């Protein structure tokens, strides 16, 4: 599964629902009292095969 989106809906701050949306239509909903998170890029870098063109 690939994680596509993470969203948070507060219903009684700081409590709320975290929704994890996965490819293939899977969803996990977490009922939380509070959340504290730290993200880190743990994957290596790679050379891009193409570059976007932006018109000005």
Secondary structure, 3 states (H helix, E strand, C coil): CCEEEEEEEEEECCEEEEEEEEHHHCEEEEEECCCCCCCCCCCCCCCCCCCCCCCC
